[in-house]
Amino acid sequence: MRYLLGADVGTTSLKMTLFDEHGNAVKDITKEYSLEAFGDRVELEAEEYWRIFSEALDEISALYEIEALSIDTQCETLIVTDENGQPLRKAIVWLDNRAVDEAAQISRDFGEQIVYEVTGQPEITATWPACKLLWLKQNEPDIFLKICKIFLLADYLLFRLTGNYVTERTLQSSSLYLDIRSGNWWSEMLDYIGIGKDILPHIMNSTETVGFYGKTRVVTGVMDQIAGAVGAGVIGHGRISEMTGTAMVVLSPTEEIPPYNSDSKIPCHVNYDGKYCLLSWTSTAGMALKWFLDSFCEDFSFKEMDALAEEIPSGCCGLTFLPYQCGSFMPKYNPDARGVFSGLTLEHKRAHLYRSVLEAVAFSLKNMLGALAAGHKEIRAVGGGALSPLWCQIKADVTGRQLVTLKHKETACLGSAVLAGVGAGLYPDVETACERLIQTDITYSPSDRDYSEFYKKFCELEAKLV
């Protein structure tokens, strides 16, 4: 039996899953870690990422001979080093917001339209690596002048595994210095920041061999959301993925970069196949439900509350919820928006409010699908929300699309394993690998429940308050 390893390095946890060549999970490891947060700054020692990663990898390697591995991470965590790859300072985590002034400076000097047309990013925010580098130049000049290598997190782990200084395009799509049309570095932005192409990594395609860690082939991967979509079988243009975790993220493959629209905040990334994908998200999805459960249903589990909410009629007897406790971002941008329960009467009980949260997230999903112009008939559902049959059925009814869940729930790890298998030559391409490795679980088809009136009320309330 040949084994493939998928590693998903998240914001506060690392997940590794070893799969056999038929897609069966044979070993899982999860390791948690804490970030160093102070004010608008979020950091972590780069060595800590490697320590946790290498410990998990060595634990699996002691039990199994791994044919190939691939890694997915968040995009914007920045690590700067000397010529030998020794970090010059702590990693600046993607969540870090110190570079607000630098983001405003780039926006003023380039304009959002130019930045979008080159990079696919409709907003210029402090999280992008270009802004972080400009902050280093202006606030830590002694560090900036010593920079010889600029890593994103996955690049750094590949370097530690193989000694090779490489990256790939899906990860760099939100760096703000990759031209996603040409697939090369954007010279004008590099000149503006004051860095040369010679200190940036060599750009590779996904599924290419970087090198070896012992006998294990190390293969280029993709950014985390794309890995999750690949692991759900969202390849080509027949499906979209919907991940409901803390936030809700929708990924839609596309052939073309949409024209610039000043009213749209939907980013466009390079996809695993060198084409493109649109990413839309809302910040409070599963988080909104967890907030309600923790605050008002302390003695109930999600499953128990689902059972109570299933008895409540659609529309929750006139109750409407807006899930914007942390602001609204896509497709309508208003960071000052807040959550609302509207239409409360003495008739409403705990289960009504709980179900109204489920329905509101489904309405947000419908809004995002409309903004993405995603006409696909099938949604692949992943994340914690996919574990709720009630929520999945509500989403299918609201959107009018089939919603399909997966047998293996950690689809990012599976997606990375798919890419590792293609890189190792076990499968001729990603499409074939997905056919062989990915197993669907439950299909939820739209029922005869009509949510159109309740969706209209949601949109009307949103128009007034967001």
Rosetta blueprint (number, residue, H / E / L):
1 M L
2 R L
3 Y E
4 L E
5 L E
6 G E
7 A E
8 D E
9 V E
10 G L
11 T L
12 T L
13 S E
14 L E
15 K E
16 M E
17 T E
18 L E
19 F E
20 D E
21 E L
22 H L
23 G L
24 N L
25 A E
26 V E
27 K E
28 D E
29 I E
30 T E
31 K E
32 E E
33 Y L
34 S L
35 L L
36 E E
37 A E
38 F E
39 G L
40 D L
41 R E
42 V E
43 E E
44 L E
45 E L
46 A H
47 E H
48 E H
49 Y H
50 W H
51 R H
52 I H
53 F H
54 S H
55 E H
56 A H
57 L H
58 D H
59 E H
60 I H
61 S H
62 A L
63 L L
64 Y L
65 E L
66 I E
67 E E
68 A E
69 L E
70 S E
71 I E
72 D E
73 T E
74 Q L
75 C L
76 E L
77 T L
78 L E
79 I E
80 V E
81 T E
82 D L
83 E L
84 N L
85 G L
86 Q L
87 P E
88 L L
89 R L
90 K L
91 A E
92 I E
93 V L
94 W L
95 L L
96 D L
97 N L
98 R L
99 A L
100 V H
101 D H
102 E H
103 A H
104 A H
105 Q H
106 I H
107 S H
108 R H
109 D H
110 F H
111 G L
112 E H
113 Q H
114 I H
115 V H
116 Y H
117 E H
118 V H
119 T H
120 G L
121 Q L
122 P L
123 E L
124 I L
125 T L
126 A L
127 T L
128 W L
129 P H
130 A H
131 C H
132 K H
133 L H
134 L H
135 W H
136 L H
137 K H
138 Q H
139 N H
140 E L
141 P H
142 D H
143 I H
144 F H
145 L H
146 K H
147 I L
148 C L
149 K E
150 I E
151 F E
152 L E
153 L H
154 A H
155 D H
156 Y H
157 L H
158 L H
159 F H
160 R H
161 L H
162 T H
163 G L
164 N L
165 Y L
166 V E
167 T E
168 E E
169 R H
170 T H
171 L H
172 Q H
173 S L
174 S L
175 S L
176 L L
177 Y L
178 L E
179 D E
180 I L
181 R L
182 S L
183 G L
184 N E
185 W E
186 W L
187 S H
188 E H
189 M H
190 L H
191 D H
192 Y H
193 I H
194 G L
195 I L
196 G L
197 K H
198 D H
199 I H
200 L L
201 P L
202 H E
203 I E
204 M E
205 N L
206 S L
207 T L
208 E L
209 T E
210 V E
211 G E
212 F E
213 Y E
214 G L
215 K L
216 T E
217 R E
218 V E
219 V E
220 T L
221 G L
222 V L
223 M L
224 D H
225 Q H
226 I H
227 A H
228 G H
229 A H
230 V H
231 G H
232 A L
233 G L
234 V L
235 I L
236 G L
237 H L
238 G L
239 R E
240 I E
241 S E
242 E E
243 M E
244 T E
245 G L
246 T L
247 A L
248 M E
249 V E
250 V E
251 L E
252 S E
253 P E
254 T E
255 E L
256 E L
257 I L
258 P L
259 P L
260 Y L
261 N L
262 S L
263 D L
264 S L
265 K L
266 I L
267 P L
268 C E
269 H E
270 V E
271 N L
272 Y L
273 D L
274 G L
275 K L
276 Y E
277 C E
278 L E
279 L E
280 S E
281 W E
282 T E
283 S L
284 T L
285 A L
286 G H
287 M H
288 A H
289 L H
290 K H
291 W H
292 F H
293 L H
294 D H
295 S H
296 F H
297 C L
298 E L
299 D L
300 F L
301 S L
302 F H
303 K H
304 E H
305 M H
306 D H
307 A H
308 L H
309 A H
310 E L
311 E L
312 I L
313 P L
314 S L
315 G L
316 C H
317 C H
318 G H
319 L L
320 T E
321 F E
322 L E
323 P L
324 Y L
325 Q L
326 C L
327 G L
328 S E
329 F L
330 M L
331 P L
332 K L
333 Y L
334 N E
335 P L
336 D L
337 A L
338 R L
339 G L
340 V E
341 F E
342 S E
343 G L
344 L L
345 T L
346 L L
347 E L
348 H L
349 K L
350 R H
351 A H
352 H H
353 L H
354 Y H
355 R H
356 S H
357 V H
358 L H
359 E H
360 A H
361 V H
362 A H
363 F H
364 S H
365 L H
366 K H
367 N H
368 M H
369 L H
370 G H
371 A H
372 L H
373 A L
374 A L
375 G L
376 H L
377 K L
378 E E
379 I E
380 R E
381 A E
382 V E
383 G L
384 G H
385 G H
386 A H
387 L H
388 S L
389 P H
390 L H
391 W H
392 C H
393 Q H
394 I H
395 K H
396 A H
397 D H
398 V H
399 T H
400 G L
401 R L
402 Q E
403 L E
404 V E
405 T E
406 L E
407 K L
408 H L
409 K L
410 E L
411 T H
412 A H
413 C H
414 L H
415 G H
416 S H
417 A H
418 V H
419 L H
420 A H
421 G H
422 V H
423 G H
424 A L
425 G L
426 L L
427 Y L
428 P L
429 D L
430 V H
431 E H
432 T H
433 A H
434 C H
435 E H
436 R H
437 L H
438 I L
439 Q L
440 T E
441 D E
442 I E
443 T E
444 Y E
445 S L
446 P L
447 S L
448 D L
449 R L
450 D L
451 Y L
452 S H
453 E H
454 F H
455 Y H
456 K H
457 K H
458 F H
459 C H
460 E H
461 L H
462 E H
463 A H
464 K H
465 L H
466 V L
